[in-house]
């Protein structure tokens, strides 16, 4: 069998396999987080979320919605140079992102079972 024919069969089988794997992974909503930014954000989303009194007041007054905070925790960027990950038992992370088309920064403390949003700053 010539090489090009073998290569053709291989590529057809590979493409069918990739489609099947992608379909099953989509069904299970699997998320592959290998980079530190993705791992931190995923861990924060999985913990019980609490809010500082300052942030709770913004949410109660409907200035900021919880869905907007969830969007930042999904698509945001963790700035490890501004984060304090050396403290025990809670690590503090600085997360920047966009909320209602404005650039914002969150300060989040990640403890063992909870994550507390300490501060929300609007960046200019």
Secondary structure, DSSP 8 states (H G I E B T S, - for coil): --HHHHHHHHHHHHHHHHHHHHHHHHHHT-----SHHHHHHHHHHHSEEEE-HHHHHHHHTTSS-HHHHHHHHHH-EE-TTT-B-SSSS-EEEEEEEEETTEEEEEEEEE-SSEEEEEEEEE--
